């Protein structure tokens, strides 16, 4: 296998930047003056650099097989169902889960009540497979928002895509900032250097390999992430004296409470969490291009359905894992009063890693934190580029040559990576009290109405584009009201936006006349039969003649 200079140069450049950032971290005067953060050490740096270099190598490997924007964004339908499922999980996971969810159980009054919110992902799986997936697959859309144009109007598509892009750019800043701040606090590395390091590396392999590199790096990073969490859990349990000892002291402090019954909609009670997270996850798994894009990378609809089930089934055991880890870390500091506890609860995991795990192992777990951030970051970059190319550039400009599409896709990915990194650098000087709640706040604010659009499109035949746009505006207003009204919990913002958009959109569609559109294949009532679609997909997937191998390569 031979790499051209165009492949080698971008492959080596981030490694040189990595070395430069490492020196910057080590020589940062402010970090050097810190007395509570232990030295990261050469062995930990070696493990971390090797891991990050491997991620860039994956991007270089998959850069060879791309010939069009469809390859860059959909991988030509070559992704196995299990890899797509792990990638969906990794995309939604992020460093927010790896650090902020254990922090929920780690706080002195923390418990397990929020675990019920994660169960709604499994409840949604059959709904997504039954109603949403067939439309996305059988219409052969490139983005989720292309469906909205076919069902409503091009204006609805462009507005919805713009909402997605705006949210993802902000999300990129959050998923970069959180782990970078933790790395800085626990290793002494300069905060800005840590942000730039993750941003440059994730951008590099995403630019090189497209969605195929993104998915396969996600697979590796999910394994590293879960492995790191399991390792921390095992070590903390051994230090405490075993799981029985942990459960005894946790039960005495009511740390294992899973249900909170209250009729107050302003409290995070069980029903608020179930309703709130049901709609938050509905937004994520039906309107988010980073997820819908994975549905389109598998061989067929059946494989995509299996990937959705895999993701849903993973949420329950991993939710238990992360909350159990937070409880175990709390138990460790309860049984080891001489150990120095972290100053901030969001730093509990990396703090424990740096103070209690041996060199090399600590580097691997810190790599898991990097993995969590980069897994979400690369997905955002590729999906934003997909939305810009397909919903704006190709839609407004018209078809282009495949090589032109690839150049534009890679150029946009690079630009988006720079923008997301800049967003994180800007947020580094902001005061955010709770990144976990802030993340859900943004999701409810920008996505509630969007979810209502898809409900109106899929589950009604009367809804039209005027009603859709009015409903979207009403949904945004309802979301803002929930956010400003302290009597309602912020987790209900997504539900308010979704339902308001759907109901107002349907009512306006009934009252305001609009030309009737051909809805064949565009709603659950007019869906293309699966047998006919399977015949089309089978014809489309016929293998091309096998190319002969060049003897110089063989």
PABASE-53576 format. One record per residue (C-alpha): residue number from 1; z, x, y negated. Coordinates in steps of 0.25 Angstrom, whole numbers, plus 5000, padded with zeros to 4 digits. Layout:
BEGIN
rec num NUM, zz Z, xx X, yy Y
...
REM end
This chain:
BEGIN
rec num 1, zz 5000, xx 5000, yy 5000
rec num 2, zz 4996, xx 5006, yy 4986
rec num 3, zz 5001, xx 5001, yy 4973
rec num 4, zz 4992, xx 5002, yy 4961
rec num 5, zz 4997, xx 5008, yy 4948
rec num 6, zz 4998, xx 4994, yy 4942
rec num 7, zz 5009, xx 4991, yy 4953
rec num 8, zz 5016, xx 5004, yy 4953
rec num 9, zz 5019, xx 5005, yy 4938
rec num 10, zz 5026, xx 4991, yy 4937
rec num 11, zz 5033, xx 4995, yy 4950
rec num 12, zz 5039, xx 5008, yy 4945
rec num 13, zz 5042, xx 5003, yy 4930
rec num 14, zz 5053, xx 4994, yy 4933
rec num 15, zz 5060, xx 5005, yy 4942
rec num 16, zz 5059, xx 5015, yy 4930
rec num 17, zz 5065, xx 5004, yy 4921
rec num 18, zz 5076, xx 5002, yy 4932
rec num 19, zz 5080, xx 5016, yy 4931
rec num 20, zz 5080, xx 5016, yy 4916
rec num 21, zz 5089, xx 5003, yy 4916
rec num 22, zz 5098, xx 5010, yy 4926
rec num 23, zz 5100, xx 5022, yy 4917
rec num 24, zz 5102, xx 5012, yy 4905
rec num 25, zz 5113, xx 5005, yy 4913
rec num 26, zz 5120, xx 5018, yy 4917
rec num 27, zz 5119, xx 5023, yy 4903
rec num 28, zz 5123, xx 5011, yy 4895
rec num 29, zz 5135, xx 5015, yy 4886
rec num 30, zz 5141, xx 5001, yy 4886
rec num 31, zz 5140, xx 5000, yy 4901
rec num 32, zz 5146, xx 5014, yy 4903
rec num 33, zz 5158, xx 5011, yy 4895
rec num 34, zz 5162, xx 4999, yy 4904
rec num 35, zz 5174, xx 5002, yy 4913
rec num 36, zz 5174, xx 4990, yy 4921
rec num 37, zz 5160, xx 4991, yy 4927
rec num 38, zz 5159, xx 5000, yy 4939
rec num 39, zz 5147, xx 5010, yy 4939
rec num 40, zz 5135, xx 5004, yy 4946
rec num 41, zz 5132, xx 5018, yy 4953
rec num 42, zz 5120, xx 5024, yy 4958
rec num 43, zz 5120, xx 5018, yy 4972
rec num 44, zz 5120, xx 5004, yy 4966
rec num 45, zz 5109, xx 5007, yy 4956
rec num 46, zz 5101, xx 5013, yy 4968
rec num 47, zz 5102, xx 5000, yy 4976
rec num 48, zz 5099, xx 4991, yy 4963
rec num 49, zz 5087, xx 4999, yy 4959
rec num 50, zz 5082, xx 4999, yy 4974
rec num 51, zz 5083, xx 4984, yy 4974
rec num 52, zz 5076, xx 4982, yy 4961
rec num 53, zz 5065, xx 4992, yy 4964
rec num 54, zz 5062, xx 4984, yy 4977
rec num 55, zz 5061, xx 4971, yy 4969
rec num 56, zz 5050, xx 4978, yy 4960
rec num 57, zz 5043, xx 4983, yy 4973
rec num 58, zz 5042, xx 4969, yy 4978
rec num 59, zz 5035, xx 4965, yy 4966
rec num 60, zz 5025, xx 4977, yy 4967
rec num 61, zz 5022, xx 4973, yy 4981
rec num 62, zz 5018, xx 4959, yy 4979
rec num 63, zz 5010, xx 4963, yy 4966
rec num 64, zz 4999, xx 4967, yy 4976
rec num 65, zz 4995, xx 4953, yy 4981
rec num 66, zz 4994, xx 4945, yy 4968
rec num 67, zz 4980, xx 4940, yy 4964
rec num 68, zz 4982, xx 4928, yy 4955
rec num 69, zz 4993, xx 4921, yy 4948
rec num 70, zz 4995, xx 4912, yy 4960
rec num 71, zz 4999, xx 4924, yy 4968
rec num 72, zz 5008, xx 4929, yy 4957
rec num 73, zz 5015, xx 4915, yy 4955
rec num 74, zz 5014, xx 4909, yy 4969
rec num 75, zz 5012, xx 4921, yy 4979
rec num 76, zz 5000, xx 4914, yy 4985
rec num 77, zz 5009, xx 4905, yy 4994
rec num 78, zz 5014, xx 4917, yy 5002
rec num 79, zz 5029, xx 4916, yy 5001
rec num 80, zz 5037, xx 4912, yy 5013
rec num 81, zz 5045, xx 4900, yy 5012
rec num 82, zz 5058, xx 4908, yy 5014
rec num 83, zz 5055, xx 4918, yy 5003
rec num 84, zz 5051, xx 4906, yy 4993
rec num 85, zz 5065, xx 4900, yy 4996
rec num 86, zz 5073, xx 4912, yy 4994
rec num 87, zz 5065, xx 4915, yy 4981
rec num 88, zz 5068, xx 4900, yy 4976
rec num 89, zz 5083, xx 4903, yy 4979
rec num 90, zz 5082, xx 4917, yy 4972
rec num 91, zz 5075, xx 4911, yy 4960
rec num 92, zz 5086, xx 4901, yy 4958
rec num 93, zz 5097, xx 4910, yy 4962
rec num 94, zz 5097, xx 4921, yy 4951
rec num 95, zz 5109, xx 4930, yy 4947
rec num 96, zz 5115, xx 4917, yy 4941
rec num 97, zz 5119, xx 4912, yy 4955
rec num 98, zz 5123, xx 4926, yy 4960
rec num 99, zz 5133, xx 4929, yy 4949
rec num 100, zz 5136, xx 4916, yy 4942
rec num 101, zz 5138, xx 4907, yy 4954
rec num 102, zz 5149, xx 4916, yy 4960
rec num 103, zz 5155, xx 4917, yy 4946
rec num 104, zz 5157, xx 4902, yy 4947
rec num 105, zz 5166, xx 4903, yy 4959
rec num 106, zz 5172, xx 4917, yy 4954
rec num 107, zz 5178, xx 4910, yy 4941
rec num 108, zz 5193, xx 4907, yy 4942
rec num 109, zz 5191, xx 4892, yy 4942
rec num 110, zz 5177, xx 4893, yy 4949
rec num 111, zz 5174, xx 4885, yy 4962
rec num 112, zz 5162, xx 4881, yy 4971
rec num 113, zz 5159, xx 4867, yy 4964
rec num 114, zz 5145, xx 4872, yy 4959
rec num 115, zz 5141, xx 4874, yy 4973
rec num 116, zz 5137, xx 4860, yy 4974
rec num 117, zz 5126, xx 4862, yy 4964
rec num 118, zz 5119, xx 4872, yy 4973
rec num 119, zz 5118, xx 4862, yy 4984
rec num 120, zz 5108, xx 4853, yy 4976
rec num 121, zz 5097, xx 4864, yy 4979
rec num 122, zz 5097, xx 4860, yy 4993
rec num 123, zz 5097, xx 4845, yy 4989
rec num 124, zz 5085, xx 4847, yy 4981
rec num 125, zz 5077, xx 4854, yy 4992
rec num 126, zz 5071, xx 4842, yy 4999
rec num 127, zz 5068, xx 4835, yy 4986
rec num 128, zz 5060, xx 4847, yy 4981
rec num 129, zz 5053, xx 4848, yy 4994
rec num 130, zz 5050, xx 4834, yy 4995
rec num 131, zz 5045, xx 4830, yy 4981
rec num 132, zz 5043, xx 4843, yy 4972
rec num 133, zz 5037, xx 4853, yy 4982
rec num 134, zz 5025, xx 4845, yy 4987
rec num 135, zz 5020, xx 4843, yy 4973
rec num 136, zz 5021, xx 4858, yy 4969
rec num 137, zz 5015, xx 4862, yy 4982
rec num 138, zz 5004, xx 4852, yy 4984
rec num 139, zz 4999, xx 4853, yy 4969
rec num 140, zz 4998, xx 4868, yy 4970
rec num 141, zz 5004, xx 4870, yy 4956
rec num 142, zz 5007, xx 4884, yy 4951
rec num 143, zz 5019, xx 4879, yy 4943
rec num 144, zz 5029, xx 4867, yy 4944
rec num 145, zz 5024, xx 4863, yy 4930
rec num 146, zz 5009, xx 4862, yy 4934
rec num 147, zz 5014, xx 4850, yy 4942
rec num 148, zz 5019, xx 4844, yy 4929
rec num 149, zz 5005, xx 4845, yy 4923
rec num 150, zz 4998, xx 4839, yy 4934
rec num 151, zz 5008, xx 4827, yy 4934
rec num 152, zz 5010, xx 4826, yy 4919
rec num 153, zz 5003, xx 4834, yy 4909
rec num 154, zz 5001, xx 4849, yy 4905
rec num 155, zz 5011, xx 4847, yy 4894
rec num 156, zz 5022, xx 4844, yy 4904
rec num 157, zz 5018, xx 4856, yy 4912
rec num 158, zz 5018, xx 4866, yy 4900
rec num 159, zz 5031, xx 4861, yy 4895
rec num 160, zz 5038, xx 4861, yy 4909
rec num 161, zz 5033, xx 4875, yy 4911
rec num 162, zz 5038, xx 4880, yy 4898
rec num 163, zz 5052, xx 4874, yy 4901
rec num 164, zz 5052, xx 4882, yy 4914
rec num 165, zz 5048, xx 4895, yy 4907
rec num 166, zz 5058, xx 4894, yy 4896
rec num 167, zz 5069, xx 4891, yy 4906
rec num 168, zz 5065, xx 4903, yy 4915
rec num 169, zz 5064, xx 4913, yy 4904
rec num 170, zz 5079, xx 4909, yy 4900
rec num 171, zz 5083, xx 4910, yy 4914
rec num 172, zz 5077, xx 4924, yy 4916
rec num 173, zz 5087, xx 4928, yy 4905
rec num 174, zz 5099, xx 4922, yy 4912
rec num 175, zz 5096, xx 4928, yy 4926
rec num 176, zz 5094, xx 4941, yy 4920
rec num 177, zz 5106, xx 4941, yy 4911
rec num 178, zz 5116, xx 4937, yy 4921
rec num 179, zz 5115, xx 4948, yy 4931
rec num 180, zz 5112, xx 4958, yy 4920
rec num 181, zz 5125, xx 4955, yy 4914
rec num 182, zz 5132, xx 4956, yy 4927
rec num 183, zz 5126, xx 4969, yy 4930
rec num 184, zz 5129, xx 4975, yy 4917
rec num 185, zz 5144, xx 4971, yy 4918
rec num 186, zz 5146, xx 4976, yy 4932
rec num 187, zz 5137, xx 4989, yy 4932
rec num 188, zz 5138, xx 4994, yy 4917
rec num 189, zz 5123, xx 4992, yy 4916
rec num 190, zz 5118, xx 4988, yy 4902
rec num 191, zz 5115, xx 4973, yy 4902
rec num 192, zz 5102, xx 4974, yy 4895
rec num 193, zz 5097, xx 4985, yy 4905
rec num 194, zz 5101, xx 4976, yy 4916
rec num 195, zz 5093, xx 4964, yy 4911
rec num 196, zz 5081, xx 4973, yy 4908
rec num 197, zz 5082, xx 4979, yy 4922
rec num 198, zz 5081, xx 4966, yy 4929
rec num 199, zz 5071, xx 4960, yy 4920
rec num 200, zz 5061, xx 4972, yy 4922
rec num 201, zz 5062, xx 4973, yy 4937
rec num 202, zz 5061, xx 4958, yy 4939
rec num 203, zz 5049, xx 4957, yy 4930
rec num 204, zz 5042, xx 4969, yy 4937
rec num 205, zz 5042, xx 4964, yy 4951
rec num 206, zz 5039, xx 4949, yy 4946
rec num 207, zz 5027, xx 4954, yy 4938
rec num 208, zz 5022, xx 4963, yy 4950
rec num 209, zz 5023, xx 4953, yy 4961
rec num 210, zz 5024, xx 4939, yy 4956
rec num 211, zz 5030, xx 4927, yy 4963
rec num 212, zz 5029, xx 4934, yy 4977
rec num 213, zz 5037, xx 4946, yy 4972
rec num 214, zz 5047, xx 4937, yy 4965
rec num 215, zz 5049, xx 4929, yy 4978
rec num 216, zz 5051, xx 4941, yy 4987
rec num 217, zz 5060, xx 4948, yy 4978
rec num 218, zz 5068, xx 4935, yy 4977
rec num 219, zz 5069, xx 4935, yy 4992
rec num 220, zz 5075, xx 4949, yy 4992
rec num 221, zz 5084, xx 4946, yy 4980
rec num 222, zz 5090, xx 4933, yy 4986
rec num 223, zz 5093, xx 4941, yy 4998
rec num 224, zz 5100, xx 4952, yy 4990
rec num 225, zz 5107, xx 4942, yy 4981
rec num 226, zz 5113, xx 4934, yy 4993
rec num 227, zz 5116, xx 4947, yy 5000
rec num 228, zz 5123, xx 4952, yy 4988
rec num 229, zz 5132, xx 4939, yy 4987
rec num 230, zz 5135, xx 4940, yy 5001
rec num 231, zz 5140, xx 4955, yy 5000
rec num 232, zz 5149, xx 4952, yy 4988
rec num 233, zz 5155, xx 4940, yy 4996
rec num 234, zz 5158, xx 4948, yy 5008
rec num 235, zz 5164, xx 4959, yy 5001
rec num 236, zz 5173, xx 4950, yy 4992
rec num 237, zz 5177, xx 4942, yy 5005
rec num 238, zz 5181, xx 4955, yy 5012
rec num 239, zz 5189, xx 4959, yy 5000
rec num 240, zz 5196, xx 4946, yy 4999
rec num 241, zz 5200, xx 4945, yy 5014
rec num 242, zz 5189, xx 4936, yy 5019
rec num 243, zz 5184, xx 4922, yy 5016
rec num 244, zz 5196, xx 4915, yy 5021
rec num 245, zz 5205, xx 4922, yy 5011
rec num 246, zz 5194, xx 4919, yy 5000
rec num 247, zz 5194, xx 4904, yy 5003
rec num 248, zz 5209, xx 4903, yy 5003
rec num 249, zz 5211, xx 4909, yy 4989
rec num 250, zz 5199, xx 4902, yy 4984
rec num 251, zz 5204, xx 4888, yy 4989
rec num 252, zz 5217, xx 4891, yy 4982
rec num 253, zz 5210, xx 4892, yy 4969
rec num 254, zz 5200, xx 4880, yy 4971
rec num 255, zz 5189, xx 4890, yy 4971
rec num 256, zz 5181, xx 4883, yy 4982
rec num 257, zz 5180, xx 4869, yy 4976
rec num 258, zz 5166, xx 4864, yy 4978
rec num 259, zz 5167, xx 4850, yy 4972
rec num 260, zz 5172, xx 4845, yy 4959
rec num 261, zz 5172, xx 4830, yy 4957
rec num 262, zz 5172, xx 4824, yy 4943
rec num 263, zz 5165, xx 4813, yy 4936
rec num 264, zz 5164, xx 4821, yy 4923
rec num 265, zz 5149, xx 4825, yy 4921
rec num 266, zz 5154, xx 4837, yy 4912
rec num 267, zz 5161, xx 4844, yy 4924
rec num 268, zz 5153, xx 4852, yy 4935
rec num 269, zz 5158, xx 4842, yy 4945
rec num 270, zz 5151, xx 4841, yy 4959
rec num 271, zz 5142, xx 4830, yy 4955
rec num 272, zz 5138, xx 4837, yy 4942
rec num 273, zz 5134, xx 4849, yy 4949
rec num 274, zz 5126, xx 4842, yy 4960
rec num 275, zz 5118, xx 4833, yy 4950
rec num 276, zz 5117, xx 4845, yy 4940
rec num 277, zz 5112, xx 4855, yy 4950
rec num 278, zz 5103, xx 4845, yy 4957
rec num 279, zz 5095, xx 4844, yy 4944
rec num 280, zz 5096, xx 4859, yy 4941
rec num 281, zz 5091, xx 4862, yy 4954
rec num 282, zz 5080, xx 4851, yy 4953
rec num 283, zz 5075, xx 4858, yy 4941
rec num 284, zz 5075, xx 4872, yy 4948
rec num 285, zz 5068, xx 4868, yy 4961
rec num 286, zz 5058, xx 4858, yy 4955
rec num 287, zz 5054, xx 4863, yy 4941
rec num 288, zz 5057, xx 4877, yy 4941
rec num 289, zz 5044, xx 4886, yy 4943
rec num 290, zz 5052, xx 4897, yy 4949
rec num 291, zz 5056, xx 4888, yy 4960
rec num 292, zz 5043, xx 4879, yy 4961
rec num 293, zz 5035, xx 4892, yy 4961
rec num 294, zz 5042, xx 4896, yy 4975
rec num 295, zz 5037, xx 4883, yy 4981
rec num 296, zz 5023, xx 4887, yy 4978
rec num 297, zz 5023, xx 4901, yy 4984
rec num 298, zz 5025, xx 4897, yy 4999
rec num 299, zz 5014, xx 4894, yy 5009
rec num 300, zz 5015, xx 4879, yy 5009
rec num 301, zz 5024, xx 4867, yy 5005
rec num 302, zz 5032, xx 4868, yy 5018
rec num 303, zz 5036, xx 4882, yy 5015
rec num 304, zz 5040, xx 4879, yy 5001
rec num 305, zz 5049, xx 4868, yy 5006
rec num 306, zz 5056, xx 4878, yy 5015
rec num 307, zz 5058, xx 4887, yy 5004
rec num 308, zz 5065, xx 4876, yy 4996
rec num 309, zz 5074, xx 4873, yy 5008
rec num 310, zz 5078, xx 4887, yy 5009
rec num 311, zz 5082, xx 4888, yy 4995
rec num 312, zz 5090, xx 4876, yy 4995
rec num 313, zz 5097, xx 4880, yy 5008
rec num 314, zz 5101, xx 4893, yy 5002
rec num 315, zz 5108, xx 4887, yy 4990
rec num 316, zz 5120, xx 4882, yy 4998
rec num 317, zz 5124, xx 4895, yy 5005
rec num 318, zz 5121, xx 4904, yy 4993
rec num 319, zz 5129, xx 4895, yy 4984
rec num 320, zz 5141, xx 4896, yy 4993
rec num 321, zz 5138, xx 4911, yy 4993
rec num 322, zz 5139, xx 4913, yy 4978
rec num 323, zz 5151, xx 4904, yy 4976
rec num 324, zz 5158, xx 4910, yy 4988
rec num 325, zz 5155, xx 4924, yy 4982
rec num 326, zz 5161, xx 4920, yy 4968
rec num 327, zz 5173, xx 4914, yy 4975
rec num 328, zz 5175, xx 4927, yy 4984
rec num 329, zz 5174, xx 4936, yy 4971
rec num 330, zz 5185, xx 4927, yy 4965
rec num 331, zz 5193, xx 4929, yy 4977
rec num 332, zz 5191, xx 4944, yy 4977
rec num 333, zz 5197, xx 4946, yy 4963
rec num 334, zz 5208, xx 4936, yy 4967
rec num 335, zz 5212, xx 4945, yy 4979
rec num 336, zz 5210, xx 4958, yy 4971
rec num 337, zz 5217, xx 4956, yy 4958
rec num 338, zz 5215, xx 4971, yy 4955
rec num 339, zz 5200, xx 4970, yy 4955
rec num 340, zz 5194, xx 4969, yy 4942
rec num 341, zz 5187, xx 4955, yy 4940
rec num 342, zz 5174, xx 4953, yy 4932
rec num 343, zz 5176, xx 4950, yy 4918
rec num 344, zz 5165, xx 4938, yy 4919
rec num 345, zz 5164, xx 4929, yy 4931
rec num 346, zz 5148, xx 4931, yy 4931
rec num 347, zz 5150, xx 4945, yy 4934
rec num 348, zz 5159, xx 4943, yy 4947
rec num 349, zz 5148, xx 4946, yy 4957
rec num 350, zz 5143, xx 4959, yy 4951
rec num 351, zz 5157, xx 4964, yy 4947
rec num 352, zz 5162, xx 4962, yy 4961
rec num 353, zz 5150, xx 4970, yy 4966
rec num 354, zz 5152, xx 4982, yy 4957
rec num 355, zz 5167, xx 4983, yy 4959
rec num 356, zz 5168, xx 4979, yy 4974
rec num 357, zz 5155, xx 4983, yy 4981
rec num 358, zz 5151, xx 4997, yy 4985
rec num 359, zz 5140, xx 5004, yy 4978
rec num 360, zz 5126, xx 5001, yy 4983
rec num 361, zz 5131, xx 4987, yy 4988
rec num 362, zz 5135, xx 4984, yy 4974
rec num 363, zz 5121, xx 4988, yy 4969
rec num 364, zz 5115, xx 4979, yy 4980
rec num 365, zz 5123, xx 4967, yy 4975
rec num 366, zz 5120, xx 4970, yy 4960
rec num 367, zz 5105, xx 4970, yy 4965
rec num 368, zz 5108, xx 4956, yy 4970
rec num 369, zz 5111, xx 4952, yy 4956
rec num 370, zz 5099, xx 4958, yy 4951
rec num 371, zz 5091, xx 4951, yy 4962
rec num 372, zz 5097, xx 4937, yy 4957
rec num 373, zz 5092, xx 4939, yy 4943
rec num 374, zz 5079, xx 4945, yy 4947
rec num 375, zz 5076, xx 4934, yy 4957
rec num 376, zz 5077, xx 4923, yy 4946
rec num 377, zz 5070, xx 4932, yy 4936
rec num 378, zz 5058, xx 4935, yy 4944
rec num 379, zz 5056, xx 4921, yy 4947
rec num 380, zz 5057, xx 4916, yy 4933
rec num 381, zz 5047, xx 4927, yy 4928
rec num 382, zz 5036, xx 4923, yy 4939
rec num 383, zz 5038, xx 4908, yy 4937
rec num 384, zz 5037, xx 4909, yy 4922
rec num 385, zz 5025, xx 4917, yy 4923
rec num 386, zz 5019, xx 4906, yy 4933
rec num 387, zz 5022, xx 4895, yy 4923
rec num 388, zz 5016, xx 4902, yy 4911
rec num 389, zz 5003, xx 4906, yy 4919
rec num 390, zz 5001, xx 4893, yy 4926
rec num 391, zz 5007, xx 4883, yy 4916
rec num 392, zz 5002, xx 4889, yy 4903
rec num 393, zz 4992, xx 4901, yy 4905
rec num 394, zz 4983, xx 4896, yy 4916
rec num 395, zz 4985, xx 4881, yy 4912
rec num 396, zz 4981, xx 4883, yy 4897
rec num 397, zz 4971, xx 4895, yy 4899
rec num 398, zz 4965, xx 4891, yy 4912
rec num 399, zz 4962, xx 4899, yy 4925
rec num 400, zz 4962, xx 4914, yy 4924
rec num 401, zz 4958, xx 4926, yy 4934
rec num 402, zz 4968, xx 4929, yy 4944
rec num 403, zz 4970, xx 4943, yy 4939
rec num 404, zz 4972, xx 4937, yy 4925
rec num 405, zz 4982, xx 4928, yy 4930
rec num 406, zz 4990, xx 4939, yy 4937
rec num 407, zz 4990, xx 4947, yy 4925
rec num 408, zz 4995, xx 4936, yy 4916
rec num 409, zz 5006, xx 4932, yy 4927
rec num 410, zz 5011, xx 4946, yy 4927
rec num 411, zz 5011, xx 4948, yy 4912
rec num 412, zz 5018, xx 4935, yy 4910
rec num 413, zz 5028, xx 4939, yy 4921
rec num 414, zz 5031, xx 4952, yy 4913
rec num 415, zz 5032, xx 4945, yy 4900
rec num 416, zz 5042, xx 4934, yy 4906
rec num 417, zz 5050, xx 4945, yy 4912
rec num 418, zz 5052, xx 4952, yy 4899
rec num 419, zz 5055, xx 4939, yy 4892
rec num 420, zz 5066, xx 4935, yy 4903
rec num 421, zz 5072, xx 4949, yy 4901
rec num 422, zz 5072, xx 4948, yy 4886
rec num 423, zz 5079, xx 4934, yy 4888
rec num 424, zz 5090, xx 4941, yy 4896
rec num 425, zz 5092, xx 4952, yy 4886
rec num 426, zz 5093, xx 4941, yy 4875
rec num 427, zz 5103, xx 4933, yy 4883
rec num 428, zz 5111, xx 4946, yy 4886
rec num 429, zz 5118, xx 4945, yy 4872
rec num 430, zz 5120, xx 4930, yy 4873
rec num 431, zz 5133, xx 4923, yy 4877
rec num 432, zz 5131, xx 4914, yy 4889
rec num 433, zz 5144, xx 4908, yy 4895
rec num 434, zz 5139, xx 4904, yy 4908
rec num 435, zz 5125, xx 4909, yy 4913
rec num 436, zz 5126, xx 4900, yy 4925
rec num 437, zz 5128, xx 4887, yy 4917
rec num 438, zz 5118, xx 4892, yy 4906
rec num 439, zz 5107, xx 4894, yy 4917
rec num 440, zz 5109, xx 4879, yy 4922
rec num 441, zz 5110, xx 4874, yy 4907
rec num 442, zz 5096, xx 4880, yy 4905
rec num 443, zz 5091, xx 4875, yy 4918
rec num 444, zz 5095, xx 4861, yy 4915
rec num 445, zz 5090, xx 4862, yy 4900
rec num 446, zz 5076, xx 4867, yy 4903
rec num 447, zz 5074, xx 4861, yy 4917
rec num 448, zz 5080, xx 4847, yy 4917
rec num 449, zz 5068, xx 4840, yy 4910
rec num 450, zz 5059, xx 4848, yy 4918
rec num 451, zz 5064, xx 4843, yy 4931
rec num 452, zz 5063, xx 4829, yy 4926
rec num 453, zz 5048, xx 4831, yy 4923
rec num 454, zz 5046, xx 4834, yy 4938
rec num 455, zz 5054, xx 4822, yy 4942
rec num 456, zz 5045, xx 4814, yy 4933
rec num 457, zz 5032, xx 4820, yy 4939
rec num 458, zz 5036, xx 4820, yy 4953
rec num 459, zz 5043, xx 4807, yy 4955
rec num 460, zz 5036, xx 4797, yy 4946
rec num 461, zz 5021, xx 4793, yy 4944
rec num 462, zz 5024, xx 4787, yy 4931
rec num 463, zz 5029, xx 4799, yy 4923
rec num 464, zz 5019, xx 4805, yy 4914
rec num 465, zz 5018, xx 4817, yy 4905
rec num 466, zz 5023, xx 4810, yy 4892
rec num 467, zz 5035, xx 4805, yy 4899
rec num 468, zz 5037, xx 4819, yy 4906
rec num 469, zz 5038, xx 4826, yy 4892
rec num 470, zz 5047, xx 4815, yy 4886
rec num 471, zz 5056, xx 4816, yy 4898
rec num 472, zz 5056, xx 4831, yy 4897
rec num 473, zz 5061, xx 4830, yy 4883
rec num 474, zz 5072, xx 4820, yy 4886
rec num 475, zz 5076, xx 4828, yy 4898
rec num 476, zz 5078, xx 4840, yy 4889
rec num 477, zz 5086, xx 4832, yy 4879
rec num 478, zz 5095, xx 4826, yy 4891
rec num 479, zz 5098, xx 4840, yy 4895
rec num 480, zz 5102, xx 4845, yy 4881
rec num 481, zz 5111, xx 4833, yy 4880
rec num 482, zz 5118, xx 4837, yy 4893
rec num 483, zz 5120, xx 4851, yy 4889
rec num 484, zz 5126, xx 4847, yy 4875
rec num 485, zz 5135, xx 4836, yy 4881
rec num 486, zz 5147, xx 4842, yy 4886
rec num 487, zz 5150, xx 4829, yy 4894
rec num 488, zz 5139, xx 4833, yy 4904
rec num 489, zz 5139, xx 4846, yy 4912
rec num 490, zz 5127, xx 4855, yy 4910
rec num 491, zz 5123, xx 4854, yy 4924
rec num 492, zz 5119, xx 4840, yy 4922
rec num 493, zz 5108, xx 4844, yy 4911
rec num 494, zz 5097, xx 4846, yy 4922
rec num 495, zz 5100, xx 4832, yy 4927
rec num 496, zz 5100, xx 4826, yy 4914
rec num 497, zz 5087, xx 4833, yy 4910
rec num 498, zz 5080, xx 4830, yy 4923
rec num 499, zz 5083, xx 4815, yy 4924
rec num 500, zz 5081, xx 4812, yy 4909
rec num 501, zz 5067, xx 4818, yy 4909
rec num 502, zz 5063, xx 4810, yy 4922
rec num 503, zz 5069, xx 4797, yy 4917
rec num 504, zz 5064, xx 4798, yy 4902
rec num 505, zz 5050, xx 4804, yy 4907
rec num 506, zz 5048, xx 4792, yy 4917
rec num 507, zz 5052, xx 4782, yy 4906
rec num 508, zz 5043, xx 4787, yy 4896
rec num 509, zz 5032, xx 4788, yy 4906
rec num 510, zz 5034, xx 4773, yy 4909
rec num 511, zz 5034, xx 4769, yy 4894
rec num 512, zz 5023, xx 4779, yy 4889
rec num 513, zz 5009, xx 4777, yy 4895
rec num 514, zz 5001, xx 4789, yy 4899
rec num 515, zz 4988, xx 4791, yy 4907
rec num 516, zz 4990, xx 4790, yy 4922
rec num 517, zz 4988, xx 4803, yy 4929
rec num 518, zz 4983, xx 4806, yy 4944
rec num 519, zz 4996, xx 4808, yy 4951
rec num 520, zz 4991, xx 4812, yy 4965
rec num 521, zz 4999, xx 4823, yy 4971
rec num 522, zz 5008, xx 4823, yy 4958
rec num 523, zz 5020, xx 4814, yy 4962
rec num 524, zz 5028, xx 4812, yy 4975
rec num 525, zz 5021, xx 4799, yy 4976
rec num 526, zz 5007, xx 4805, yy 4975
rec num 527, zz 5009, xx 4818, yy 4982
rec num 528, zz 4998, xx 4824, yy 4990
rec num 529, zz 5001, xx 4823, yy 5005
rec num 530, zz 5006, xx 4835, yy 5012
rec num 531, zz 4996, xx 4835, yy 5023
rec num 532, zz 4984, xx 4836, yy 5013
rec num 533, zz 4991, xx 4847, yy 5005
rec num 534, zz 4994, xx 4855, yy 5017
rec num 535, zz 4979, xx 4855, yy 5020
rec num 536, zz 4976, xx 4860, yy 5006
rec num 537, zz 4987, xx 4871, yy 5008
rec num 538, zz 4982, xx 4875, yy 5021
rec num 539, zz 4968, xx 4876, yy 5016
rec num 540, zz 4973, xx 4884, yy 5004
rec num 541, zz 4981, xx 4894, yy 5013
rec num 542, zz 4970, xx 4898, yy 5022
rec num 543, zz 4970, xx 4913, yy 5024
rec num 544, zz 4960, xx 4921, yy 5017
rec num 545, zz 4952, xx 4932, yy 5025
rec num 546, zz 4961, xx 4943, yy 5028
rec num 547, zz 4957, xx 4955, yy 5019
rec num 548, zz 4954, xx 4969, yy 5026
rec num 549, zz 4964, xx 4980, yy 5023
rec num 550, zz 4960, xx 4992, yy 5015
rec num 551, zz 4962, xx 5004, yy 5024
rec num 552, zz 4968, xx 5012, yy 5013
rec num 553, zz 4979, xx 5001, yy 5012
rec num 554, zz 4981, xx 4999, yy 5027
REM end
